[in-house]
């Protein structure tokens, strides 16, 4: 007889003892790529001693937390038990203790994770966050927004300072950031961003300022229209930081670079090219048959446009810094993104300290943008 059919028949009898049920479970779990040395005796002993279940019915009424918190039992195995319960009850959710909506809901959530399905926009407690994260690790599922109900929403601007406000005055922030990076490094697709984060945590005197110094508004995809203070504070430190890094890795730097020259007309462009080549205001004025003061006025208007484009909606230099993963920037770091003339214009404006940001400032002696740890 097909073994799965045998198991299904056992499932139909909730009063059947676990001892009897577990006699046929080992090979089922071996087929699920678990270790061959798992025996029915081992399974039976562990469940009876640590879960305290006598029947399948008792097992169904355990919460996922109770199952996962069983000591001396591997997480992968415990997750398999959860999967078995989900499989058994998927056609009848009432079998999972309908008197406990939270427990029932969490089984639904885990079922969605197993099947790689989007989740409904639930509010998640810290306990659920921890359980889901451990479950994902056992299932080798990469955590993403859908695990936290952040789905089917249009891109929204949010105040990142409010989103991460609960991190600011945390004395253990540096340790948490480092722990997060150690745990989540494999989930950050761009290793440059990993180093970018490490540089912040290693060089900033007060690393909590790393978050407080971020631009006031950042575009983070797929966030709800509004988050209450309770919902915001429920995000764990690690996942809050994870959202920021994930957002950063998905930025289209080329698209942002293409907008830095928006609003610069041909007249202003030509003036800036000439200025970057060392021409004086008076000489340019003679060429256009106007005063040097008028040329200065046109130049300053162009620089104001660049300042606006640099920080709307992102701090352009901050992103260049992150992408290049280096403390000091030179004009060569802009060459992959711009034409030769545009690089000259940008570097001329930078040399005038018109595009300084909170991370670094222009050093005339080195002709570089120098990282300033006191600003970080």
C-alpha positions as CSV (number, residue, x, y, z in Angstrom):
1,X,0.0,0.0,0.0
2,X,1.2,3.5,-0.8
3,X,2.8,4.9,2.4
4,X,1.1,8.3,2.0
5,X,-2.2,6.6,1.8
6,X,-1.4,4.7,5.0
7,X,-0.6,8.0,6.7
8,X,-3.7,9.7,5.4
9,X,-5.8,6.9,6.9
10,X,-4.1,7.4,10.3
11,X,-4.7,11.1,10.0
12,X,-8.5,10.5,9.8
13,X,-8.6,9.1,13.2
14,X,-7.8,11.9,15.7
15,X,-8.1,9.6,18.7
16,X,-5.4,7.2,17.4
17,X,-2.4,7.2,19.7
18,X,0.7,9.1,18.7
19,X,2.7,6.0,19.4
20,X,0.8,4.1,16.7
21,X,1.0,7.0,14.3
22,X,4.7,7.6,14.8
23,X,5.4,3.9,13.9
24,X,4.8,4.8,10.2
25,X,6.2,8.4,10.3
26,X,10.0,7.8,10.1
27,X,10.1,6.8,6.4
28,X,7.7,9.6,5.6
29,X,10.2,12.0,7.1
30,X,13.1,10.3,5.4
31,X,11.3,10.9,2.1
32,X,11.2,14.5,3.1
33,X,15.0,14.6,3.2
34,X,15.4,14.2,6.9
35,X,18.1,12.1,8.5
36,X,17.8,8.4,8.1
37,X,18.7,7.8,11.7
38,X,15.4,9.1,13.0
39,X,13.4,6.2,14.4
40,X,9.9,5.8,15.5
41,X,11.2,5.2,19.1
42,X,13.1,8.5,19.0
43,X,10.2,10.5,17.7
44,X,7.8,8.9,20.1
45,X,10.1,9.5,23.1
46,X,10.8,13.1,22.2
47,X,7.1,14.0,21.6
48,X,5.9,12.2,24.8
49,X,8.6,13.6,27.0
50,X,8.7,17.2,25.7
51,X,5.4,17.9,24.0
52,X,3.2,15.8,26.4
53,X,0.8,14.6,23.7
54,X,-1.1,11.3,23.9
55,X,-3.2,11.6,20.7
56,X,-3.3,13.3,17.4
57,X,-6.1,15.5,18.8
58,X,-3.8,16.7,21.5
59,X,-1.1,17.5,19.0
60,X,-3.5,19.6,16.9
61,X,-4.3,21.8,19.8
62,X,-0.7,22.7,20.5
63,X,0.3,26.2,19.3
64,X,3.3,26.5,16.9
65,X,5.1,28.2,19.8
66,X,4.7,25.1,22.0
67,X,5.9,22.8,19.2
68,X,8.9,24.9,18.2
69,X,10.0,25.5,21.8
70,X,10.4,21.7,22.4
71,X,13.9,21.2,23.8
72,X,16.4,18.8,22.3
73,X,14.5,18.4,19.1
74,X,15.8,19.8,15.8
75,X,14.1,22.8,14.3
76,X,13.8,21.1,10.9
77,X,12.0,18.2,12.5
78,X,9.7,20.4,14.5
79,X,8.8,22.4,11.4
80,X,7.9,19.1,9.7
81,X,5.4,18.5,12.5
82,X,3.9,21.9,11.9
83,X,3.8,21.1,8.1
84,X,2.1,17.8,8.9
85,X,-0.6,19.5,11.0
86,X,-1.1,22.1,8.2
87,X,-1.4,19.3,5.6
88,X,-3.8,17.4,7.8
89,X,-6.0,20.4,8.5
90,X,-5.8,22.4,5.2
91,X,-9.3,21.4,4.2
92,X,-10.8,22.1,7.6
93,X,-9.3,25.0,9.4
94,X,-11.7,24.4,12.4
95,X,-9.6,21.3,13.3
96,X,-6.9,23.7,14.5
97,X,-8.6,24.9,17.7
98,X,-11.0,27.5,16.4
99,X,-11.3,28.8,19.9
100,X,-7.8,30.3,19.5
101,X,-7.9,32.6,16.5
102,X,-4.2,33.6,17.0
103,X,-3.1,30.0,16.8
104,X,-5.3,29.3,13.8
105,X,-4.0,32.4,12.0
106,X,-0.4,31.5,12.6
107,X,-0.9,28.1,11.0
108,X,-2.5,29.8,8.0
109,X,0.6,32.1,7.8
110,X,3.0,29.2,7.9
111,X,1.0,27.4,5.3
112,X,1.4,30.4,3.0
113,X,5.1,30.5,3.6
114,X,5.4,26.8,2.8
115,X,3.5,27.3,-0.5
116,X,5.3,30.6,-1.3
117,X,1.9,32.4,-1.3
118,X,1.3,36.1,-0.4
119,X,0.0,36.7,3.1
120,X,-2.9,38.8,4.1
121,X,-1.9,42.2,5.8
122,X,-1.8,40.9,9.3
123,X,-0.3,42.7,12.3
124,X,2.5,40.6,13.7
125,X,3.6,40.5,17.3
126,X,7.3,40.2,18.2
127,X,6.6,36.5,19.2
128,X,5.3,35.8,15.8
129,X,8.2,37.6,14.2
130,X,10.6,35.3,16.1
131,X,8.7,32.2,15.2
132,X,8.4,33.1,11.5
133,X,12.1,33.9,11.3
134,X,13.1,30.6,12.9
135,X,10.6,28.7,10.7
136,X,12.0,30.4,7.6
137,X,15.6,29.5,8.5
138,X,14.6,25.9,8.9
139,X,12.8,26.0,5.6
140,X,15.7,28.0,4.0
141,X,13.2,30.6,2.9
142,X,14.6,34.1,2.5
143,X,12.6,36.6,4.6
144,X,10.9,39.3,2.6
145,X,8.2,41.8,3.0
146,X,5.4,39.4,2.2
147,X,6.2,37.6,5.4
148,X,5.1,40.7,7.3
149,X,1.9,41.4,5.4
150,X,3.5,44.3,3.5
151,X,2.0,43.4,0.1
152,X,-0.1,44.8,-2.7
153,X,0.5,48.4,-1.7
154,X,1.7,51.2,-4.0
155,X,5.1,52.8,-3.2
156,X,4.7,55.4,-0.5
157,X,6.9,58.0,1.1
158,X,7.3,57.4,4.8
159,X,9.3,59.3,7.4
160,X,12.2,56.9,8.1
161,X,13.0,58.6,11.3
162,X,9.5,57.7,12.7
163,X,9.7,54.2,11.1
164,X,12.9,53.5,13.1
165,X,12.3,55.9,16.0
166,X,12.5,53.1,18.6
167,X,16.2,52.5,17.7
168,X,17.6,55.9,18.4
169,X,18.3,56.0,22.1
170,X,19.3,52.3,22.3
171,X,22.7,51.9,23.9
172,X,23.0,48.5,22.5
173,X,22.4,49.7,18.9
174,X,25.9,48.9,17.6
175,X,25.8,45.4,18.9
176,X,22.3,44.9,17.4
177,X,23.5,46.2,14.1
178,X,26.5,43.9,14.1
179,X,24.4,40.9,15.1
180,X,22.0,41.7,12.4
181,X,24.7,41.9,9.8
182,X,26.1,38.6,10.9
183,X,22.7,36.9,10.8
184,X,21.5,38.5,7.6
185,X,24.6,38.9,5.4
186,X,23.5,36.0,3.1
187,X,20.2,37.8,2.5
188,X,21.7,41.1,1.4
189,X,22.2,40.6,-2.3
190,X,24.7,43.4,-2.8
191,X,27.8,42.8,-0.7
192,X,28.8,46.4,-1.3
193,X,25.8,47.4,0.8
194,X,26.9,45.1,3.6
195,X,30.3,46.8,3.7
196,X,28.5,50.2,3.5
197,X,26.6,49.3,6.7
198,X,29.7,48.0,8.4
199,X,31.6,51.2,7.7
200,X,28.8,53.2,9.3
201,X,28.8,51.0,12.4
202,X,32.6,50.9,12.6
203,X,33.4,54.6,12.1
204,X,30.4,56.4,13.6
205,X,31.1,57.6,17.2
206,X,27.4,57.4,18.0
207,X,26.1,54.8,15.6
208,X,22.5,55.5,16.4
209,X,23.1,58.8,14.5
210,X,23.5,56.6,11.4
211,X,19.8,56.2,11.2
212,X,18.9,59.7,12.5
213,X,21.1,61.2,9.8
214,X,19.3,59.5,6.9
215,X,17.3,61.7,4.6
216,X,14.0,62.6,6.2
217,X,12.0,60.8,3.6
218,X,12.9,57.8,1.6
219,X,10.9,55.8,-0.9
220,X,10.4,52.3,0.5
221,X,8.3,50.0,-1.8
222,X,5.2,48.2,-0.7
223,X,4.6,49.8,2.7
224,X,1.0,50.5,3.9
225,X,-0.4,54.0,3.5
226,X,-0.2,54.5,7.2
227,X,1.5,52.8,10.1
228,X,0.4,53.4,13.6
229,X,3.0,53.9,16.4
230,X,2.1,50.4,17.7
231,X,2.7,48.8,14.3
232,X,5.9,50.7,13.7
233,X,7.4,49.8,17.1
234,X,6.4,46.1,16.6
235,X,9.1,45.7,13.9
236,X,12.2,44.2,15.3
237,X,15.5,46.0,15.1
238,X,16.9,43.5,12.6
239,X,14.0,43.7,10.2
240,X,13.7,47.4,10.3
241,X,17.4,47.7,9.3
242,X,16.8,44.9,6.8
243,X,14.1,46.9,5.1
244,X,16.4,49.9,4.7
245,X,19.2,47.8,3.2
246,X,16.9,45.9,0.9
247,X,15.5,49.3,-0.3
248,X,19.1,50.5,-0.9
249,X,20.0,47.5,-2.9
250,X,17.0,48.0,-5.2
251,X,17.8,51.6,-6.0
252,X,18.3,52.2,-9.7
253,X,21.4,54.4,-9.4
254,X,21.5,55.0,-13.2
255,X,18.0,56.3,-13.2
256,X,18.7,58.7,-10.3
257,X,21.9,59.9,-11.9
258,X,20.0,60.6,-15.1
259,X,17.8,63.1,-13.2
260,X,20.6,65.1,-11.6
261,X,20.8,67.4,-14.7
262,X,17.0,67.9,-14.8
263,X,16.1,71.6,-15.2
264,X,19.5,72.7,-16.4
265,X,19.1,74.6,-19.7
266,X,21.6,74.8,-22.5
267,X,22.7,78.3,-21.4
268,X,23.5,77.2,-17.9
269,X,25.1,73.9,-19.2
270,X,27.5,75.9,-21.4
271,X,28.4,78.3,-18.6
272,X,29.2,75.4,-16.3
273,X,31.3,73.7,-18.9
274,X,33.3,76.8,-19.5
275,X,33.7,77.4,-15.7
276,X,34.9,73.8,-15.2
277,X,37.5,74.5,-17.9
278,X,38.8,77.4,-15.9
279,X,37.2,80.4,-17.8
280,X,36.5,83.5,-15.7
281,X,33.1,85.1,-15.3
282,X,34.3,88.1,-17.2
283,X,35.6,86.1,-20.2
284,X,32.3,84.1,-20.4
285,X,30.4,87.4,-20.1
286,X,32.4,88.8,-23.0
287,X,31.5,85.8,-25.1
288,X,27.8,86.3,-24.4
289,X,28.0,90.1,-24.5
290,X,26.8,90.4,-20.9
291,X,28.4,91.2,-17.5
292,X,30.3,88.8,-15.4
293,X,27.8,89.4,-12.6
294,X,25.0,88.2,-14.7
295,X,27.0,85.0,-15.5
296,X,27.5,84.5,-11.8
297,X,23.8,84.9,-11.2
298,X,23.1,82.2,-13.9
299,X,25.7,79.9,-12.4
300,X,24.2,80.2,-8.9
301,X,20.7,79.4,-10.2
302,X,22.1,76.3,-11.9
303,X,23.8,75.2,-8.7
304,X,20.5,75.6,-6.8
305,X,18.9,73.3,-9.3
306,X,21.6,70.7,-8.7
307,X,21.2,71.0,-5.0
308,X,17.5,70.3,-5.4
309,X,18.1,67.4,-7.7
310,X,20.7,65.9,-5.4
311,X,18.3,65.3,-2.6
312,X,15.0,64.9,-4.4
313,X,14.0,62.3,-3.6
314,X,17.4,60.7,-2.6
315,X,20.7,62.1,-1.5
316,X,22.5,61.4,-4.7
317,X,26.1,61.7,-3.2
318,X,25.1,59.3,-0.4
319,X,24.1,56.7,-2.9
320,X,27.3,57.2,-5.0
321,X,29.2,56.7,-1.7
322,X,27.3,53.5,-1.0
323,X,27.7,52.1,-4.5
324,X,31.4,52.7,-4.5
325,X,31.9,51.5,-1.0
326,X,34.8,53.7,-0.2
327,X,35.6,56.5,2.3
328,X,36.8,59.1,-0.2
329,X,35.3,59.8,-3.6
330,X,37.1,61.2,-6.7
331,X,35.7,62.3,-10.0
332,X,36.5,58.8,-11.4
333,X,33.7,57.4,-9.2
334,X,31.2,59.4,-11.3
335,X,32.5,58.3,-14.7
336,X,30.5,55.1,-15.0
337,X,27.3,57.1,-14.7
338,X,27.9,60.3,-16.7
339,X,29.3,61.6,-19.9
340,X,32.8,63.1,-19.7
341,X,31.5,66.7,-19.8
342,X,28.9,66.0,-17.2
343,X,31.5,64.6,-14.8
344,X,33.6,67.8,-15.2
345,X,30.5,69.9,-14.4
346,X,29.6,67.8,-11.3
347,X,33.1,67.9,-10.0
348,X,33.3,71.6,-10.5
349,X,30.1,72.1,-8.5
350,X,31.4,69.7,-5.8
351,X,34.7,71.6,-5.6
352,X,32.6,74.7,-4.8
353,X,31.2,72.7,-1.9
354,X,27.7,73.2,-3.3
355,X,26.8,69.5,-3.0
356,X,28.3,68.7,0.4
357,X,26.2,66.2,2.4
358,X,26.0,64.8,5.8
359,X,28.5,62.0,5.1
360,X,31.5,63.9,3.6
361,X,32.7,67.2,2.3
362,X,35.1,68.4,-0.4
363,X,38.8,68.6,0.5
364,X,40.6,71.1,-1.7
365,X,44.0,69.7,-0.7
366,X,43.2,66.2,-1.8
367,X,40.7,67.1,-4.5
368,X,38.4,64.4,-3.0
369,X,35.1,64.1,-1.2
370,X,36.4,63.0,2.2
371,X,34.3,60.9,4.6
372,X,33.6,62.8,7.8
373,X,33.0,60.4,10.7
374,X,31.9,63.3,12.9
375,X,29.0,63.9,10.5
376,X,28.0,60.2,10.1
